[in-house]
């Protein structure tokens, strides 16, 4: 191609007026991308300005200085969970777990020098995002170390039976408080929500022997309870009979006492009447006595002592003997 042909080629003219709108739009989009950010409802954003902590903002649309401010978004309303002694493989309606290979964190020595396999869960939230980000290098590992150390402390202060049965709730509550105190001293910005013991069992190698011992103890307790039941049955029956006899004796005593009291009261009443009416009482007593005496006499002749001129006569029986 010679020079004349090159001169004949014309460059297309660019209409810069048409490019203004796309360029301005692109610049605005870039500015919006680099200058504004959105914080979700369950988040807080920590702002670093030139590498130094500046502020913590809540949900909403916020402005930042490009290439000067750096934003870290933290979920403060999300509940995190750490599992110990097991791991959740497939959560859901039929959740599957894995418990093998975690003996180093789940096997613990109790106060009576027995080994217990303890599974527990720690649930927590991020309460202070700036501390969570910058005070401790690896907060998750710190939580796990503190939780394991705390649980070993609680288990080591109690016997195996206490850990297995009645002290489970106390261990969980005390562990929660102790963990919170330690994490607060480290300024981790973590709030422990719950410590829950999932299970406390003997280690798998001795589980069968432990169950056999428990079954033997249960059989022993059953036999003891049956013996106590029979003993109580006999004792209570004997006590019932004895109490019945006592009640009958007390009733008889009360009856005789009441009768004696009644007779005494009657005698006193008669005596009071006698003192007030001696003549009448004397006459009544005489008549009652005469009635008794004369009731044995077959033939009776009643003569008024005031009658004169009555000739007494003797009754002579058939043999002619005089009746004396």
C-alpha positions in Angstrom: 0.0 0.0 0.0 1.6 3.3 -1.1 1.4 6.7 0.5 -1.5 7.9 -1.6 -3.7 5.0 -0.6 -2.8 5.7 3.1 -3.8 9.3 2.7 -7.2 8.2 1.3 -8.0 6.1 4.5 -10.1 8.2 6.9 -10.2 7.5 10.7 -13.7 7.3 12.1 -14.8 10.2 14.2 -15.6 9.6 17.9 -18.6 11.4 19.3 -17.4 12.1 22.8 -20.8 13.5 23.8 -22.3 10.0 23.5 -19.6 8.5 25.7 -20.1 10.9 28.5 -23.1 9.2 30.1 -21.6 5.6 30.1 -18.3 7.0 31.5 -20.0 9.0 34.2 -22.2 6.0 35.0 -19.1 3.7 35.3 -17.4 6.2 37.5 -20.4 6.5 39.8 -20.7 2.7 39.9 -17.1 2.4 40.9 -17.4 5.1 43.5 -20.5 3.4 44.9 -18.7 0.1 45.0 -15.6 1.5 46.7 -17.3 4.2 48.9 -20.5 2.5 50.1 -21.1 -0.8 51.8 -24.2 -2.6 53.3 -24.3 -4.1 56.8 -27.0 -6.8 57.2 -29.5 -7.0 60.0 -27.6 -9.6 62.0 -24.2 -8.0 61.5 -21.9 -5.2 62.7 -19.1 -3.8 60.8 -15.7 -2.9 62.2 -13.9 0.0 60.4 -10.1 0.2 60.2 -8.7 3.6 59.0 -5.1 3.4 57.9 -4.8 0.1 59.8 -6.1 1.5 63.1 -9.5 0.7 64.7 -11.9 3.6 64.0 -15.5 2.6 64.7 -18.1 -0.1 64.8 -21.3 0.5 62.9 -24.6 -1.3 62.9 -27.0 -2.5 60.1 -27.6 -0.2 57.1 -25.9 1.5 54.2 -22.6 3.3 55.2 -19.9 5.4 53.6 -16.2 4.6 53.6 -13.1 6.3 52.3 -11.7 4.3 49.4 -8.3 2.7 49.9 -8.2 4.3 53.4 -11.0 2.5 55.3 -11.2 -1.3 55.5 -14.4 -3.0 56.6 -14.8 -6.3 58.5 -18.4 -7.6 58.8 -19.1 -9.8 61.8 -22.3 -11.7 62.5 -23.2 -10.7 66.0 -26.6 -12.3 66.2 -25.5 -15.7 64.9 -25.0 -18.5 67.4 -21.8 -20.4 66.9 -21.2 -23.9 68.2 -18.2 -25.9 69.2 -18.5 -29.7 69.7 -16.2 -31.8 72.0 -15.8 -35.5 72.0 -17.8 -35.9 68.8 -18.6 -34.2 65.5 -21.8 -33.7 63.5 -21.5 -35.3 60.1 -24.9 -34.7 58.5 -27.2 -32.4 60.4 -30.9 -32.6 59.8 -33.9 -34.7 60.8 -31.7 -37.8 61.1 -28.5 -36.3 62.3 -25.4 -38.5 62.2 -22.4 -38.1 64.5 -18.8 -39.3 64.6 -17.3 -40.1 68.0 -14.2 -42.0 67.1 -10.8 -40.4 67.2 -11.7 -37.8 69.8 -10.5 -39.6 72.9 -7.8 -37.0 73.7 -10.5 -34.4 74.3 -13.3 -36.5 75.7 -11.5 -38.9 78.1 -11.2 -37.3 81.5 -10.1 -38.3 85.0 -12.7 -38.0 87.8 -12.0 -37.2 91.4 -12.1 -40.8 92.4 -9.5 -41.7 89.8 -11.8 -43.2 87.2 -12.0 -42.3 83.5 -15.2 -40.8 82.1 -15.9 -40.1 78.4 -17.6 -36.7 78.3 -19.3 -35.2 75.3 -20.4 -31.6 75.4 -21.4 -28.6 73.3 -20.5 -24.9 73.8 -22.7 -22.3 72.1 -21.6 -18.7 71.9 -22.1 -15.3 70.2 -19.7 -12.5 69.3 -20.6 -9.6 71.6 -17.7 -7.2 70.9 -16.5 -7.5 67.3 -13.4 -5.3 67.6 -12.1 -7.4 70.5 -13.0 -10.6 68.6 -11.0 -9.5 65.6 -7.9 -7.9 67.1 -7.3 -9.0 70.8 -6.8 -12.7 70.3 -5.2 -14.2 67.2 -7.3 -17.4 66.9 -10.5 -17.1 69.0 -11.9 -20.5 68.0 -8.9 -22.4 69.2 -8.8 -20.3 72.4 -12.5 -21.2 73.0 -11.8 -24.9 72.5 -8.7 -24.8 74.8 -10.5 -22.9 77.5 -13.6 -25.1 77.3 -11.5 -28.3 77.5 -9.5 -27.1 80.4 -12.6 -25.9 82.3 -14.4 -29.2 81.8 -11.4 -31.2 83.0 -11.3 -29.0 86.1 -15.0 -29.6 86.8 -14.9 -33.3 86.2 -11.7 -33.7 88.3 -13.5 -32.2 91.3 -16.2 -34.8 91.3 -16.6 -38.6 91.6 -17.6 -40.7 88.6 -21.1 -41.3 90.0 -21.7 -37.6 90.6 -20.5 -36.8 87.0 -22.7 -39.6 85.6 -25.9 -38.6 87.5 -26.8 -35.8 89.9 -24.0 -33.2 89.1 -24.5 -32.9 85.4 -26.5 -29.6 85.5 -24.1 -28.1 88.1 -21.1 -29.0 86.0 -22.7 -27.3 82.9 -23.6 -24.1 84.8 -20.3 -23.8 86.6 -18.4 -24.5 83.3 -20.3 -21.7 81.6 -19.4 -19.2 84.3 -15.8 -20.2 84.5 -15.3 -20.1 80.7 -16.9 -16.7 80.6 -14.5 -15.4 83.2 -11.4 -16.7 81.5 -12.5 -15.4 78.0 -13.3 -12.0 79.5 -9.8 -11.8 81.0 -8.4 -12.6 77.5 -10.7 -9.8 76.0 -12.0 -12.2 73.3 -15.4 -10.4 72.8 -17.2 -13.7 73.2 -20.4 -14.3 75.1 -21.0 -17.9 76.2 -24.7 -18.7 75.7 -24.8 -22.3 76.9 -22.7 -25.3 77.9 -24.6 -28.6 77.5 -23.4 -32.0 78.5 -24.5 -34.4 75.7 -23.4 -37.6 77.4 -21.2 -38.9 80.2 -20.3 -42.6 79.8 -17.5 -45.0 80.6 -14.9 -45.4 77.9 -15.8 -48.0 75.2 -13.1 -50.6 76.2 -14.7 -50.9 79.7 -18.3 -50.1 78.9 -19.4 -53.8 79.0 -17.8 -54.4 82.4 -19.3 -51.2 83.7 -22.8 -52.2 82.5 -22.4 -55.6 84.1 -21.5 -54.0 87.4 -24.6 -51.7 87.1 -26.8 -54.7 86.4 -25.5 -56.5 89.4 -26.1 -53.4 91.6 -29.6 -53.1 90.3 -30.4 -56.7 91.0 -29.0 -56.2 94.5 -31.1 -53.2 95.1 -34.2 -55.1 93.8 -33.6 -57.9 96.3 -33.0 -55.4 99.1 -36.2 -53.6 98.2 -38.2 -56.8 98.1 -36.8 -57.8 101.5 -37.6 -54.4 103.0 -41.1 -54.6 101.5 -41.7 -58.0 103.2 -40.1 -56.7 106.4 -42.3 -53.6 106.5 -45.4 -55.7 105.7 -44.8 -57.9 108.7 -43.8 -55.1 111.0 -46.7 -52.9 110.1 -49.1 -55.8 110.5 -47.7 -56.5 114.0 -47.8 -52.8 114.9 -51.4 -52.6 113.7 -52.5 -55.5 115.9 -50.6 -54.1 118.8 -52.2 -50.7 118.3 -55.6 -52.3 118.0 -55.1 -54.0 121.4 -53.9 -50.8 122.9 -56.9 -48.9 121.5 -59.3 -51.6 122.9 -57.6 -51.5 126.3 -57.8 -47.7 126.3 -61.5 -47.9 125.4 -62.2 -50.4 128.1 -60.3 -48.2 130.6 -62.2 -45.2 129.5 -65.5 -47.1 129.8 -64.8 -48.3 133.3 -63.6 -44.9 134.3 -66.7 -43.3 133.0 -68.9 -45.8 134.8 -67.0 -45.3 138.1 -67.3 -41.5 137.7 -71.0 -41.9 137.0 -71.6 -44.1 140.0 -69.6 -41.7 142.2 -71.6 -38.8 140.9 -74.8 -40.7 141.5 -73.8 -41.5 145.1 -72.8 -37.9 145.8 -76.1 -36.7 144.4 -78.0 -39.2 146.6 -75.9 -38.2 149.6 -76.7 -34.6 149.0 -80.4 -35.4 148.9 -80.0 -37.5 152.1 -78.4 -34.6 153.9 -81.2 -32.3 152.9 -84.1 -34.9 153.6 -82.9 -37.3 156.3 -86.4 -38.3 157.6 -87.7 -39.2 154.1 -84.5 -41.1 153.3 -84.6 -43.0 156.6 -88.2 -44.0 156.1 -87.5 -45.1 152.5 -84.5 -47.2 153.7 -86.7 -48.7 156.4 -89.5 -49.6 154.1 -87.0 -51.1 151.5 -85.4 -53.2 154.2 -88.7 -54.4 155.6 -89.9 -55.3 152.2 -86.8 -57.5 151.9 -87.3 -59.0 155.3 -91.0 -59.7 155.1 -90.8 -61.0 151.6 -89.6 -64.3 153.1 -92.6 -64.6 155.6 -95.5 -66.5 154.1 -98.3 -65.4 156.5 -98.4 -61.9 157.6 -100.8 -60.1 160.0 -100.5 -56.4 160.1 -101.9 -54.8 163.3 -102.0 -51.1 164.0 -100.2 -50.5 167.3 -102.9 -48.1 168.4 -105.6 -50.8 168.5 -106.4 -52.2 172.0 -108.1 -55.4 173.1 -106.6 -57.7 170.5 -105.9 -61.2 171.7 -102.7 -62.6 170.3 -102.8 -66.3 169.5 -100.3 -68.9 168.6 -100.5 -71.0 165.5 -100.3 -74.6 166.2 -99.1 -76.9 163.4 -100.6 -80.3 162.6 -98.3 -82.1 165.0 -99.4 -80.0 167.8 -96.0 -78.3 168.2 -96.0 -74.6 169.0 -94.4 -72.6 166.3 -91.6 -70.6 167.6 
